[in-house]
Amino acid sequence: MTGQLADALLAARLLACDTKLGGMCLRGGGPARDVVLEALRALLPPETPFRRLPGHIDDDRLSGGTDIAASLASGKLVLQRGLLAEVAGGVLIVPMAERLRIDIAGRVAQAMDNGARDRGGAFLLILLDDGADGDDRPPPALMERVAFDLSLNAVRPADLATPLPVPETATPATLDSEAMSALAATATALGVASLRPLLHTATAARAHAALAGRALAEMADLEAATRLILAPRATQLPPEPEQPQPPPPPEQPESERSDSEEDDTPPDIPEDLLIEAARAMIPPDVLDAIAKGRAQRSARGGGQGRRTGSAMRGKPLGARPGMPGGGVRMALVDTLRAAIPWQPLRRLDPAPEGAGAIRFRRDDLRVRRFEERATTVTIFCVDASGSAAMSRLAEAKGAVELILAQAYVKRAEVALLAFRGPGAELLLPPTRSLTRAKRALAELPGGGGTPLASGIALARQMADAVAARGRTPMLVFLTDGSANIAADGTPGRAQANADALTAARTIAATNLDTVVIDISPRPRPEAARVAEAMRARYIALPFADATALKAAVTHATQPERKRA
């Protein structure tokens, strides 16, 4: 049995032992997820309700409310019980959780919080994440409330025949203050800023100790809880341990030292040992995300257009009270739901002339809201200086053309600016015209100095202008990072590099989603430093052709969430 499946089955045992852990998120796996769900069902009492959350569920079915069909058929108010009430004390499974609407996620999170206060209403949440690599994750409000975030992508078919765990009776265990301090230090070292994962880790350590028959959690329990909860949420690598200093020469013979002096050396600090263990527990995909600077990518937009409100187009959202008209659509079903509960009282009044079977009031009217994606504008910043021209400016042009064609198919916009010689210039304003883009690339000359600071400054100005028009900017720099023209146009490599780093930090301050591609034949530290100052993703592609460049940029800027 692979480590991934073993960890998922262990997480199921811990959930059955202590439901305060909230639940788990299972990424990929296919049949392996069915094994984990079957194991969880076997570990919980037979009467435990299991429910699935449909992605198209409406508010009344989720939280309870008027059964409109039954009310119309019976002529009186008929209420229905919501799914969140039905699953109290059970397990709620969310298929395709990465596609779950934010408003539904908020209601589920609120129900989990209310259930935590009222033990009778608590339920476990199982998020099934089918997103591909680079896609957005399930809503953060729900990921915060489940303890385990586990991948099943490496589970082999031969491992699926593993025997299922059996229900266990465990005596509650405790966690001392020293162990809690070690967990807190480990969470800090891994860059886990939220308090909930730390509390979940402490709960999991106690549950692991209880299943092992221990009254007090030990190092093995802390390591298991850290591996299952903190390590998958790491956003940074723990700092390297300090090298121990050589002991000073003894001031007196060993035989003359007292017993108290011999015991002065402090024992190993548990938190240091746990942090070192946590370094080896970080999953490979998380390590890859940290190395590429994408551990918290979803918070930065991921190259996807922002959500904006719309009266007529886009994804439908929940209805709200309002007057239809002026391009605002009425939500008929929601209007009926609002009016039906009042019909018994309204029928006591004399019916106005022409009144229908259902009597409406102005307060019953509901309007439908929609959400649409803002246009994404990819701004290509091409280094056309002599150093870049001598390397792979031709490949960079070809890659940009391929990317432009893809952006055109997706109805996104592109812009192109180049920097060479004394400064930077805008060659192509934001457009969807592939013909104009190809013409601008064909006319792009090469040679001259590298005014990198001017190029970064112009890219920042362009991004601000794009954002001011309600669009989402995405910056892609193709450069070798070797600046030799300062911001004021004077030559000088030292000042030019300093100005470039200063300009790069302004990009980081605006939290723009940015990619820096080192197009030199041999990767240089200058480009990496610029990317670090921008807090951008850095991609070094020595000896890559136009197709490889295009593939790298597409992978780095692919949308975080794909909606049906």
Secondary structure in CASP SS format (residue, H / E / C, confidence):
PFRMAT SS
TARGET T0000
AUTHOR 0000-0000-0000
METHOD secondary structure of the structure
MODEL  1
M C 1.00
T C 1.00
G H 1.00
Q H 1.00
L H 1.00
A H 1.00
D H 1.00
A H 1.00
L H 1.00
L H 1.00
A H 1.00
A H 1.00
R H 1.00
L H 1.00
L H 1.00
A H 1.00
C H 1.00
D C 1.00
T H 1.00
K H 1.00
L H 1.00
G C 1.00
G E 1.00
M E 1.00
C E 1.00
L E 1.00
R E 1.00
G C 1.00
G C 1.00
G C 1.00
P H 1.00
A H 1.00
R H 1.00
D H 1.00
V H 1.00
V H 1.00
L H 1.00
E H 1.00
A H 1.00
L H 1.00
R H 1.00
A H 1.00
L H 1.00
L C 1.00
P C 1.00
P C 1.00
E C 1.00
T C 1.00
P C 1.00
F E 1.00
R E 1.00
R E 1.00
L C 1.00
P C 1.00
G C 1.00
H C 1.00
I C 1.00
D C 1.00
D H 1.00
D H 1.00
R H 1.00
L H 1.00
S H 1.00
G C 1.00
G E 1.00
T E 1.00
D C 1.00
I H 1.00
A H 1.00
A H 1.00
S H 1.00
L H 1.00
A H 1.00
S H 1.00
G C 1.00
K C 1.00
L C 1.00
V C 1.00
L E 1.00
Q E 1.00
R C 1.00
G C 1.00
L H 1.00
L H 1.00
A H 1.00
E H 1.00
V C 1.00
A C 1.00
G C 1.00
G C 1.00
V E 1.00
L E 1.00
I E 1.00
V E 1.00
P C 1.00
M C 1.00
A H 1.00
E H 1.00
R H 1.00
L C 1.00
R C 1.00
I H 1.00
D H 1.00
I H 1.00
A H 1.00
G H 1.00
R H 1.00
V H 1.00
A H 1.00
Q H 1.00
A H 1.00
M H 1.00
D H 1.00
N H 1.00
G H 1.00
A H 1.00
R H 1.00
D C 1.00
R H 1.00
G H 1.00
G H 1.00
A C 1.00
F C 1.00
L E 1.00
L E 1.00
I E 1.00
L E 1.00
L E 1.00
D E 1.00
D C 1.00
G C 1.00
A C 1.00
D C 1.00
G C 1.00
D C 1.00
D C 1.00
R C 1.00
P C 1.00
P C 1.00
P H 1.00
A H 1.00
L H 1.00
M H 1.00
E C 1.00
R C 1.00
V C 1.00
A C 1.00
F E 1.00
D E 1.00
L E 1.00
S E 1.00
L C 1.00
N C 1.00
A C 1.00
V C 1.00
R C 1.00
P H 1.00
A H 1.00
D H 1.00
L H 1.00
A H 1.00
T C 1.00
P C 1.00
L C 1.00
P C 1.00
V C 1.00
P C 1.00
E C 1.00
T C 1.00
A C 1.00
T C 1.00
P C 1.00
A C 1.00
T E 1.00
L C 1.00
D C 1.00
S H 1.00
E H 1.00
A H 1.00
M H 1.00
S H 1.00
A H 1.00
L H 1.00
A H 1.00
A H 1.00
T H 1.00
A H 1.00
T H 1.00
A H 1.00
L C 1.00
G C 1.00
V C 1.00
A C 1.00
S C 1.00
L H 1.00
R H 1.00
P H 1.00
L H 1.00
L H 1.00
H H 1.00
T H 1.00
A H 1.00
T H 1.00
A H 1.00
A H 1.00
R H 1.00
A H 1.00
H H 1.00
A H 1.00
A H 1.00
L H 1.00
A C 1.00
G C 1.00
R C 1.00
A C 1.00
L E 1.00
A C 1.00
E C 1.00
M H 1.00
A H 1.00
D H 1.00
L H 1.00
E H 1.00
A H 1.00
A H 1.00
T H 1.00
R H 1.00
L H 1.00
I H 1.00
L H 1.00
A H 1.00
P H 1.00
R H 1.00
A C 1.00
T C 1.00
Q C 1.00
L C 1.00
P C 1.00
P C 1.00
E C 1.00
P C 1.00
E C 1.00
Q C 1.00
P C 1.00
Q C 1.00
P C 1.00
P C 1.00
P C 1.00
P C 1.00
P C 1.00
E C 1.00
Q C 1.00
P C 1.00
E H 1.00
S H 1.00
E H 1.00
R C 1.00
S C 1.00
D H 1.00
S H 1.00
E H 1.00
E H 1.00
D C 1.00
D C 1.00
T C 1.00
P C 1.00
P C 1.00
D C 1.00
I C 1.00
P H 1.00
E H 1.00
D H 1.00
L H 1.00
L H 1.00
I H 1.00
E H 1.00
A H 1.00
A H 1.00
R H 1.00
A H 1.00
M H 1.00
I C 1.00
P C 1.00
P H 1.00
D H 1.00
V H 1.00
L H 1.00
D H 1.00
A H 1.00
I H 1.00
A H 1.00
K C 1.00
G C 1.00
R C 1.00
A C 1.00
Q C 1.00
R H 1.00
S H 1.00
A H 1.00
R H 1.00
G C 1.00
G C 1.00
G C 1.00
Q C 1.00
G C 1.00
R C 1.00
R E 1.00
T E 1.00
G E 1.00
S E 1.00
A C 1.00
M C 1.00
R C 1.00
G C 1.00
K E 1.00
P E 1.00
L C 1.00
G C 1.00
A C 1.00
R E 1.00
P E 1.00
G C 1.00
M C 1.00
P C 1.00
G E 1.00
G C 1.00
G C 1.00
V E 1.00
R C 1.00
M E 1.00
A C 1.00
L H 1.00
V H 1.00
D H 1.00
T H 1.00
L H 1.00
R H 1.00
A H 1.00
A H 1.00
I H 1.00
P H 1.00
W H 1.00
Q H 1.00
P H 1.00
L H 1.00
R H 1.00
R C 1.00
L C 1.00
D C 1.00
P C 1.00
A C 1.00
P C 1.00
E C 1.00
G C 1.00
A C 1.00
G C 1.00
A C 1.00
I C 1.00
R C 1.00
F C 1.00
R C 1.00
R H 1.00
D H 1.00
D H 1.00
L C 1.00
R E 1.00
V E 1.00
R C 1.00
R C 1.00
F E 1.00
E E 1.00
E E 1.00
R E 1.00
A C 1.00
T C 1.00
T E 1.00
V E 1.00
T E 1.00
I E 1.00
F E 1.00
C E 1.00
V E 1.00
D E 1.00
A C 1.00
S C 1.00
G H 1.00
S H 1.00
A H 1.00
A H 1.00
M C 1.00
S C 1.00
R C 1.00
L H 1.00
A H 1.00
E H 1.00
A H 1.00
K H 1.00
G H 1.00
A H 1.00
V H 1.00
E H 1.00
L H 1.00
I H 1.00
L H 1.00
A H 1.00
Q H 1.00
A H 1.00
Y H 1.00
V H 1.00
K C 1.00
R C 1.00
A C 1.00
E E 1.00
V E 1.00
A E 1.00
L E 1.00
L E 1.00
A E 1.00
F E 1.00
R E 1.00
G C 1.00
P C 1.00
G E 1.00
A E 1.00
E E 1.00
L E 1.00
L E 1.00
L E 1.00
P E 1.00
P E 1.00
T E 1.00
R C 1.00
S C 1.00
L H 1.00
T H 1.00
R H 1.00
A H 1.00
K H 1.00
R H 1.00
A H 1.00
L H 1.00
A H 1.00
E C 1.00
L C 1.00
P C 1.00
G C 1.00
G C 1.00
G C 1.00
G C 1.00
T C 1.00
P C 1.00
L H 1.00
A H 1.00
S H 1.00
G H 1.00
I H 1.00
A H 1.00
L H 1.00
A H 1.00
R H 1.00
Q H 1.00
M H 1.00
A H 1.00
D H 1.00
A H 1.00
V H 1.00
A H 1.00
A H 1.00
R C 1.00
G C 1.00
R C 1.00
T E 1.00
P E 1.00
M E 1.00
L E 1.00
V E 1.00
F E 1.00
L E 1.00
T E 1.00
D C 1.00
G C 1.00
S C 1.00
A C 1.00
N C 1.00
I E 1.00
A C 1.00
A C 1.00
D C 1.00
G C 1.00
T C 1.00
P E 1.00
G C 1.00
R H 1.00
A H 1.00
Q H 1.00
A H 1.00
N H 1.00
A H 1.00
D H 1.00
A H 1.00
L H 1.00
T H 1.00
A H 1.00
A H 1.00
R H 1.00
T H 1.00
I H 1.00
A H 1.00
A H 1.00
T C 1.00
N C 1.00
L C 1.00
D E 1.00
T E 1.00
V E 1.00
V E 1.00
I E 1.00
D E 1.00
I C 1.00
S C 1.00
P C 1.00
R C 1.00
P C 1.00
R C 1.00
P H 1.00
E H 1.00
A H 1.00
A H 1.00
R H 1.00
V H 1.00
A H 1.00
E H 1.00
A H 1.00
M H 1.00
R C 1.00
A C 1.00
R E 1.00
Y E 1.00
I E 1.00
A E 1.00
L C 1.00
P C 1.00
F C 1.00
A C 1.00
D C 1.00
A H 1.00
T H 1.00
A H 1.00
L H 1.00
K H 1.00
A H 1.00
A H 1.00
V H 1.00
T H 1.00
H H 1.00
A H 1.00
T H 1.00
Q C 1.00
P C 1.00
E C 1.00
R C 1.00
K C 1.00
R C 1.00
A C 1.00
END
